[in-house]
């Protein structure tokens, strides 16, 4: 305790006598530790925002089961294609514990016209239950009511609303699909993030979708189009549920593997790997900055030891041991580094809060994700760097001879 009080007194004395030098030393340490907090927040928040953007743009949290082709051996068996019975069986299976499973028939490359304007779109069956699964947001109007299950009403994507109905909501004119199917527009969806994928037609994006009630779609187009199952695995991992879903569907299809489960796990893994790699590089850079701050501590302590030669010599002459003097200088360096780490962490946290507010004003909703390791790492790295930087000055002060110090003074 005596050593701590002596070190604290030396630190306060140094701050009074050499304020600018001490503040610059603290600035170097705060810069490194604050960088760790800011960069940790930035990478973690950006990774979370990227993940949410991907989910919103692609529905990547949903397992998708597409129709496939039979092989020659499968054709000898009783054929069964994907359908609503499969979705119902998956949703009711107690061993899967899925949040939901919905069947949807999709018809690509459909020609839509309204008010003399035309656009190539994708027509899909499904109502509000599919909207909840895919997190669609209604901008105008509503989804089809249960009483309209067999009525030709539709909900359109934002591109159709913008290009076919430029006058805005409500859409007064009916939407005509392939020149024969006329639908009354009862709702328009909010825009989804645009995502350009090579080889994928723009009409496949949800902003160019037309949603019709399942029964109305069947009456208008029959079995035209592709049947797709959309499965929400709930809190469970998608990869864990994908195998169970595939196994159950094979049994329902009499051993035929005439479907494909698309879980997009590889994309998630690549995204996580990129975020972790960027995070590691940035944190390494911040640690280097902290090490540079430690070098500043060593320089400041070396100058302080040279300036306090007479004081140290007098203390040694009065009976202060070498070990105690060494501890005093070392603890002083640790206190200086700890103060710099605390100031840097607090400043970094403030910068993160302000930065999030700026990003929200520029890009919309932006998460505030601060890694649990960021502040402890900032404090620990600053303390370690400052303590190691104080070892050499402490040893030098401890081995000063009292007679030499007093003679030089």
C-alpha positions in Angstrom: 0.0 0.0 0.0 2.9 2.3 0.8 4.3 1.7 -2.7 0.9 2.6 -4.3 0.6 5.8 -2.4 4.2 6.8 -3.3 3.6 6.0 -7.0 0.3 7.9 -7.0 2.1 10.9 -5.5 4.8 10.7 -8.1 2.2 10.6 -10.8 0.4 13.7 -9.5 3.6 15.5 -9.1 4.6 14.7 -12.6 1.3 15.9 -13.9 1.7 19.2 -12.1 5.3 19.8 -13.1 5.1 18.5 -16.7 1.4 18.8 -17.6 1.8 18.8 -21.4 4.2 15.9 -21.5 2.0 13.8 -19.2 -1.2 14.6 -21.3 0.6 13.7 -24.5 1.6 10.4 -23.0 -2.0 9.8 -21.9 -3.2 10.7 -25.4 -1.0 8.1 -27.0 -2.3 5.4 -24.7 -5.9 6.6 -25.0 -5.6 6.6 -28.8 -4.7 2.9 -28.9 -7.2 1.7 -26.3 -10.0 3.8 -27.7 -9.3 2.4 -31.2 -9.9 -1.1 -29.9 -13.3 -0.1 -28.6 -14.3 1.8 -31.7 -13.1 -0.7 -34.2 -14.7 -3.6 -32.2 -18.0 -1.8 -32.3 -17.7 -0.8 -36.0 -16.9 -4.4 -37.2 -19.4 -6.1 -34.9 -22.2 -3.6 -35.8 -21.3 -3.7 -39.5 -21.4 -7.5 -39.4 -24.8 -7.5 -37.7 -26.1 -4.9 -40.2 -24.8 -7.0 -43.1 -26.5 -10.1 -41.7 -29.8 -8.3 -41.3 -29.5 -6.8 -44.8 -28.9 -10.3 -46.2 -31.8 -11.8 -44.3 -34.1 -9.0 -45.5 -32.9 -9.1 -49.1 -32.8 -12.9 -49.6 -34.7 -14.4 -46.7 -31.6 -16.4 -45.9 -33.0 -17.4 -42.5 -35.6 -19.6 -44.2 -34.9 -23.1 -45.5 -36.2 -23.3 -49.1 -37.1 -26.6 -50.8 -37.3 -26.6 -54.6 -38.6 -29.2 -57.0 -36.0 -31.4 -58.6 -35.9 -34.0 -61.3 -36.5 -37.8 -61.0 -33.6 -40.2 -61.9 -34.4 -43.3 -64.0 -34.7 -45.6 -61.0 -37.1 -43.2 -59.3 -39.5 -43.1 -62.2 -40.2 -46.8 -61.5 -41.7 -45.8 -58.2 -44.9 -44.0 -57.4 -44.3 -40.4 -58.2 -45.0 -37.6 -55.7 -44.0 -34.0 -56.2 -43.7 -31.2 -53.7 -47.0 -29.8 -52.5 -49.1 -28.4 -49.8 -49.3 -31.9 -48.1 -45.6 -31.8 -47.6 -45.7 -28.4 -46.0 -48.5 -29.5 -43.7 -46.6 -32.7 -42.8 -43.4 -30.8 -41.9 -45.3 -28.2 -39.9 -47.1 -30.9 -37.9 -44.1 -33.2 -37.3 -43.4 -33.1 -33.6 -39.7 -34.1 -34.0 -38.9 -31.1 -36.1 -40.5 -28.4 -34.0 -40.5 -25.9 -36.9 -41.8 -22.4 -36.5 -43.7 -22.7 -39.8 -43.8 -24.4 -43.2 -45.6 -22.9 -46.2 -46.1 -24.2 -49.7 -45.9 -21.7 -52.6 -46.2 -22.0 -56.3 -44.1 -19.5 -58.3 -44.5 -18.6 -61.9 -41.5 -16.7 -63.4 -41.4 -14.5 -66.5 -45.0 -13.4 -66.4 -46.0 -10.4 -68.5 -47.9 -7.8 -66.3 -49.7 -4.8 -67.8 -51.6 -1.9 -66.3 -52.6 1.5 -67.8 -50.7 0.8 -71.0 -47.5 0.1 -69.1 -45.9 -3.4 -68.9 -43.3 -5.2 -66.8 -41.9 -8.7 -66.5 -42.7 -10.1 -63.1 -42.9 -13.2 -60.9 -46.4 -14.3 -59.8 -46.5 -16.3 -56.6 -49.3 -17.9 -54.5 -49.6 -17.1 -50.8 -51.1 -14.6 -48.5 -50.4 -13.1 -45.1 -48.9 -16.4 -43.8 -46.1 -16.2 -46.3 -45.7 -12.5 -45.6 -45.0 -13.2 -41.9 -42.5 -16.0 -42.9 -40.5 -13.7 -45.2 -40.9 -10.5 -43.2 -42.7 -8.4 -45.8 -43.9 -5.0 -44.9 -47.1 -3.5 -46.4 -46.7 0.0 -47.7 -50.3 0.5 -48.9 -53.5 -1.5 -48.6 -53.7 -5.0 -47.1 -53.3 -8.7 -47.8 -56.1 -10.7 -49.2 -58.8 -11.6 -46.7 -59.8 -15.2 -46.0 -63.1 -14.5 -47.8 -61.1 -13.6 -50.9 -59.3 -16.9 -51.1 -60.8 -17.7 -54.5 -61.0 -14.1 -55.7 -58.6 -12.6 -58.2 -57.0 -10.0 -56.0 -53.3 -9.4 -55.6 -50.6 -7.7 -53.7 -47.8 -6.1 -55.8 -44.1 -5.3 -55.1 -42.7 -1.8 -55.0 -41.3 -1.9 -58.6 -44.8 -2.6 -60.0 -46.3 0.2 -57.9 -43.7 2.7 -59.1 -43.6 1.7 -62.8 -47.1 0.6 -63.5 -49.0 3.0 -61.2 -46.9 6.2 -61.2 -49.9 8.2 -59.9 -49.6 6.5 -56.6 -52.0 4.6 -54.3 -54.7 3.5 -54.7 -54.1 1.4 -57.9 -57.3 2.2 -59.7 -56.7 0.1 -62.8 -56.6 -3.7 -62.6 -53.4 -5.7 -63.2 -53.5 -8.0 -66.2 -51.2 -11.0 -66.2 -50.2 -12.6 -69.5 -53.1 -10.7 -71.2 -55.8 -13.0 -69.8 -55.8 -12.9 -65.9 -57.1 -9.7 -64.5 -56.5 -8.9 -60.8 -57.7 -6.2 -58.5 -54.8 -4.7 -56.6 -55.5 -4.6 -52.8 -52.0 -3.9 -51.5 -48.5 -2.8 -52.3 -45.4 -3.9 -50.5 -42.6 -1.7 -49.1 -39.4 -1.8 -51.1 -36.9 -4.5 -50.2 -33.1 -3.9 -50.5 -31.9 -4.3 -54.0 -29.5 -7.2 -54.5 -27.8 -7.8 -57.9 -26.9 -11.5 -58.3 -25.2 -12.7 -61.5 -27.4 -15.0 -63.5 -30.6 -14.1 -61.6 -33.2 -12.2 -63.6 -34.4 -8.9 -62.0 -38.0 -10.0 -62.2 -37.2 -12.6 -59.5 -36.6 -9.9 -56.9 -39.4 -9.5 -54.4 -39.9 -5.9 -55.5 -41.3 -7.4 -58.8 -43.5 -10.0 -57.2 -47.2 -10.3 -57.5 -48.9 -12.3 -54.7 -52.3 -14.0 -55.3 -54.3 -16.2 -52.9 -53.4 -19.8 -53.3 -56.9 -20.9 -54.6 -57.1 -17.9 -57.0 -53.6 -18.7 -58.3 -54.6 -22.4 -58.9 -57.8 -21.3 -60.8 -55.9 -18.8 -62.9 -52.7 -20.8 -63.8 -53.4 -24.4 -62.7 -50.2 -26.2 -61.8 -48.0 -23.9 -63.9 -44.9 -22.8 -62.3 -42.5 -24.2 -59.7 -43.6 -25.5 -56.2 -41.4 -24.3 -53.4 -41.6 -25.0 -49.7 -40.5 -22.2 -47.3 -39.6 -23.4 -43.9 -38.8 -21.3 -40.8 -36.6 -23.5 -38.5 -37.2 -21.2 -35.5 -34.4 -20.8 -33.0 -32.7 -24.0 -34.2 -29.7 -23.9 -36.5 -30.7 -24.2 -40.2 -28.0 -26.7 -40.9 -29.3 -29.0 -38.1 -32.9 -28.7 -39.4 -32.0 -29.1 -43.1 -30.9 -32.7 -42.7 -34.0 -33.7 -40.8 -36.3 -31.9 -43.3 -34.6 -33.7 -46.2 -34.9 -37.1 -44.5 -38.6 -36.6 -43.8 -39.4 -35.5 -47.4 -37.6 -38.5 -48.8 -39.8 -40.7 -46.7 -43.0 -38.8 -47.8 -41.9 -39.1 -51.4 -41.5 -42.9 -51.2 -37.7 -42.8 -51.2 -37.5 -40.3 -54.2 -35.1 -37.5 -53.8 -36.9 -35.2 -56.3 -36.2 -32.0 -54.5 -33.4 -29.8 -53.4 -32.9 -28.2 -50.0 -31.3 -24.8 -50.3 -30.0 -23.6 -46.9 -27.3 -21.2 -48.1 -25.1 -22.1 -45.2 -21.9 -21.7 -47.1 -22.7 -18.1 -47.8 -23.2 -17.5 -44.1 -19.9 -19.2 -43.3 -18.0 -17.1 -45.8 -19.6 -13.9 -44.5 -18.7 -14.7 -40.9 -15.1 -15.6 -42.0 -14.7 -12.3 -43.7 -16.0 -10.3 -40.7 -13.7 -12.2 -38.3 -10.7 -11.7 -40.6 -11.4 -7.9 -40.9 -12.0 -7.7 -37.1 -8.7 -9.5 -36.4 -6.7 -7.2 -38.7 -8.2 -4.0 -37.3 -7.8 -5.1 -33.7 -4.1 -6.0 -34.4 -3.7 -2.5 -35.8 -5.2 -1.0 -32.6 -2.9 -3.2 -30.5 0.1 -1.9 -32.4 -1.1 1.7 -31.6 -1.4 0.7 -28.0 2.2 -0.6 -28.1 3.4 2.7 -29.5 1.6 4.4 -26.6 3.6 2.1 -24.3 6.8 3.3 -25.9 5.7 6.9 -25.1 5.3 5.9 -21.5 8.8 4.5 -21.4 10.3 7.6 -22.9 8.3 9.8 -20.4 9.5 7.6 -17.5 13.1 7.7 -18.6 13.0 11.5 -18.7 11.3 11.5 -15.3 14.0 9.3 -13.8 16.7 11.6 -15.1 14.9 14.6 -13.7 14.4 13.0 -10.3 18.0 11.8 -9.8 18.5 13.9 -6.7 15.1 12.8 -5.2 15.9 9.2 -5.7 19.4 9.5 -4.3 18.1 11.2 -1.2 15.4 8.6 -0.7 18.0 5.8 -1.1 20.2 7.6 1.4 17.3 7.7 3.9 16.9 4.0 3.7 14.6 3.3 0.7 15.5 -0.1 -0.7 16.3 -0.7 -4.4 13.3 -3.1 -4.7 10.9 -0.5 -3.2 12.1 2.2 -5.5 11.8 -0.1 -8.5 8.3 -0.9 -7.5 7.4 2.8 -7.1 8.5 3.6 -10.7 6.9 0.5 -12.1 3.5 1.1 -10.3 3.7 4.7 -11.5 3.9 3.5 -15.1 1.1 1.1 -14.5 -1.1 3.9 -13.0 -0.3 6.1 -16.0 -1.2 3.4 -18.4 -4.4 2.5 -16.6 -5.5 6.1 -16.6 -4.8 6.2 -20.4 -6.8 3.0 -20.9 -9.8 4.3 -19.0 -9.8 7.6 -20.8 -9.4 5.8 -24.2 -12.2 3.3 -23.5 -14.6 6.0 -22.4 -13.8 8.1 -25.4 -14.1 5.1 -27.7 -17.5 4.3 -26.3 -18.6 8.0 -26.8 -17.3 7.9 -30.4 -19.3 4.7 -31.0 -22.5 6.2 -29.7 -22.0 9.4 -31.8 -21.0 7.3 -34.8 -24.1 5.1 -34.6 -26.3 8.3 -34.5 -24.6 9.5 -37.7 -25.0 6.2 -39.4 -28.7 6.1 -38.4 -29.2 9.5 -40.0 -27.4 8.5 -43.2 -28.5 4.9 -43.7 -31.5 4.2 -41.5 -31.6 1.7 -38.7 -28.1 0.7 -37.5 -27.5 -1.7 -34.6 -25.3 -0.9 -31.6 -23.3 -4.0 -31.0 -20.3 -3.7 -28.7 -18.3 -6.9 -28.3 -17.9 -8.0 -24.7 -14.2 -8.3 -25.2 -13.6 -4.8 -26.5 -13.4 -2.8 -23.3 -11.6 -5.5 -21.3 -9.1 -5.9 -24.1 -8.6 -2.1 -24.3 -7.9 -1.8 -20.6 -5.7 -4.9 -20.4 -3.6 -4.0 -23.4 -3.0 -0.5 -22.2 -2.1 -1.7 -18.7 0.3 -4.4 -20.1 1.9 -2.0 -22.5 2.5 0.6 -19.8 3.7 -1.8 -17.3 6.2 -3.4 -19.6 7.4 0.0 -20.8 8.1 0.9 -17.1 10.4 -2.1 -16.5 13.6 -0.5 -17.9 13.1 2.9 -16.3 12.3 1.2 -12.9 15.5 -0.9 -13.1 17.5 2.1 -14.0 16.1 4.2 -11.1 16.7 1.3 -8.6 20.4 0.9 -9.5 21.3 4.6 -9.0 23.9 5.0 -6.4 22.9 7.5 -3.6 26.4 9.1 -3.5 26.5 9.6 -7.3 23.0 11.0 -7.3 23.7 13.5 -4.6 27.0 14.5 -6.1 25.5 15.1 -9.6 22.7 17.1 -8.0 
